[in-house]
Amino acid sequence: MISMFILNEELFFPPLDMADEDGLLAIGGDLNTERLLLAYRSGIFPWYNEDEPICWWSPDPRFVLYPDELKVSSSMKTVLQNGKYRFTTNRAFDLVIQNCKSISRPGQDGTWISPAMQQAYTTLHKLGYAHSAETWQDGVLVGGLYGIRMGNLFFGESMFSLKPNASKFAFINYVRLLQKEHVQLIDCQLHTNHLESLGARMIPRELFAAILVTHAGK
């Protein structure tokens, strides 16, 4: 039986191979900027319910998207070209994360984006690490996503959609933009059918960690 690693105030994470079979690596610690940046650079992300201690995860395998493997269906090509939606980046980060927090999701009771998480990522946005992509319809925000950009990698955190295909519209446009900026990999963390349909796939955690060393920057 694996004993869970408990974090304290020291800025430290255990080796990734100490994670359990579900990917849970450690609990505790805090959400300060330095710890969050170390986590992402190390292949770790926080995910927990508001009434629980902070849980830090590094699943194996890891669900990722290589930008040049993005899949766009014929129906989405129509959505991208018909002028119904407008795409922007970093125009409404606060609204994006608020919508990701408040939107109802099938099979989920409540949200993992606690006030503390919301504040932590808003701080990262102000420091230039957290970014948002937005979908607008007639001047109203109807979809989007946010995540962390480090080096030539993007770590996706959450997305939302208030209109059909609005989150896909933001995601596809943002992946294309990141590809132009030479981003090598988009971390999707955990499997979803939604992202698999767009080309995301599993890779071994060992390979993911090696990519981090080369592309996550300092």
Phi, psi and omega in degrees: 000131181275129176274137185284137179281128181257122179277150174237209182284344179294138180278091189200144169231145177288168178301148184298330182287000173275354179294150177283183187294340177271351180101000179287121186257319185200164174227158178098202183077211183212181181247031179289162188302315183298319181291319180296317179295320176297320180300308182296319180295336183263356181089030185232146176219151178273143178199116185195162175276156188300327183268015180242161171294159179297130178249136183245130191237147171211081186290154177224115006282175182251140182266118187221166173230124168277126186307325181283358176256009179301132178252129179237117182289164179299321180294324178288328176300323177294316179298320181293333188255349188275357175078009181290322183247159175235140185251136173219168173232142174055031176264339186208052183303314182301319180290323179297309183293327177295318178292320176299326180287320191264343185292142178282134180236135179303131177081001180243131177258101182089199185223153175270352180274087181286166174305323179295318177296316181300316180293320181297317182282332173295320175298317178297327177294316180297333179271357176093007181265320181268136184229155177232153172234138189234147171245129182240146172227117181053041177081004181248134178289121183237358178186165178168183180206163173216160179184190186248132176252123176223121181059231179259031179231150173234129181253103181288140181248306183200158176218163178214160179214127176255348179227157181305128175067011184293322178288322177297321179300313178295316184296311182298314179297322182288320177300317179297321177294315180297323178297319177297331180268013173069027172292132187269333187203144175245119179278120178257358174068280186240149185297136166223146177298325180304310182281330176298323179295340179264002175113357180290150181209169180275141169227156178298144178301326179300318177293318178301316180297322179294322178296321178300316182301322183278324194241351186279351180075194182237000000 
